[in-house]
């Protein structure tokens, strides 16, 4: 374990560029793949890239707010006290890794946006309690919880096909979550990861035993108190308004009222917008005054820079993948070698490859879903299992795709190369339970 972990860590540290350069290299690679395998010319590929470039603006804003509102909420005294108390469960580096992984898995099973923020924030608190634990591995463990999201309550594929009016209803009808999320194969994968992944991450410590203090400066930084508002006696009407808790309480009450209304009318249906909404208004209330809230917003915005600048490049990559036909060519190759028995598993593999270029669960399902479901119907394969194969493929290669790691890295103050060596090991390990679930259950 030490030899293999150290190998991947060294390779990633040496050769993996910054996440922004990674997106640029991926853009160039997809451009030439389109030229070689789809028959499109340079002008067409440039058009596909430019037309798709701004396709993720709404999503980029959502993910930026995940980071900002997560920071805002985490900087309140109430949340810091609670996370600090929970983090005290860990006494040793091994316990720290196990605890962070388990909390992140549970949080991501509930909701992927919630889990990304909570996992990274909790890891920083655990690092304060156990500074001898490798900080990089703590953040990688927090991010590893994201593996489970598409088999959980916010999984876009199982929730989409369980909703009346989805675009494949004419072919497969409505597939209830009892056949996807609560199926034997999905429960096996989820439970196995919940039990085994924390233990696996704990054993990754053996690969970094000589480098426990390598990122000591990062731990030192997070031990420092976040920016706090300096109390200045307001003298003008504007300053008094900015420092009035009444204003925060009024708008906070309106926000809480909508949250209650949402859950009463929709049930426990978390999505990224309602998670951001909850974080935002709890942050407003717990900061007590608009001035304290705004001061912390200024600090939180600094963490969202990477997301704002990189997501358009991934949207351009998605534009080339879809409009040039690369994703369809790749999917059809796997369909042509599939049987009734192997299609769900090969859907998982193909989705894992496509996800590297189209790291969006909903977007990937819109592209691959029609192809794989049509193939399942033609050869008599299980359509619900095939759909979940795509879902798990999407979640699986997120471990080596920096797109989703950006919010966690922003919160932690790390670069993608700091955690990716561990994530490669997690990718290899998680292949086993996912494959067993799709092939033998």
Secondary structure, DSSP 8 states (H G I E B T S, - for coil): -HHHHHHHHHHHHHH---HHHHHHHHHHHHHHHHHHHS---HHHHHHHHHHHTTTTHHHHHHHHHHHHHHHHHHTSHHHHHHHHHHHTT--SHHHHHHHHHHHHHHHHHH-HHHHHHHHHHHHHHHHHH-TTS-HHHHHHHHHHGGGGGGGSTT-HHHHHHTSTT-TTHHHH----GGGTTTSHHHHHHHHHHHHHHHHHHHHGGGGSGGGTTTTHHHHHHHHS-----------SHHHHHHT-HHHHHHHHHHHHHHHHHHHHHH-S---HHHHHHHHHHHHHHHH-SHHHHHHHHHHHHGGGHHHHHHHHHHHHHHHHHHHTSHHHHHHHHHHHT--TTTHHHHHHHHHHHHHHH---HHHHHHHHHHHHHHHHHHHT--HHHHHHHHHHHHHHGGGG-HHHHHHHHHHHT--HHHHHHHHHHHHHHHHHHHHHHHHH-
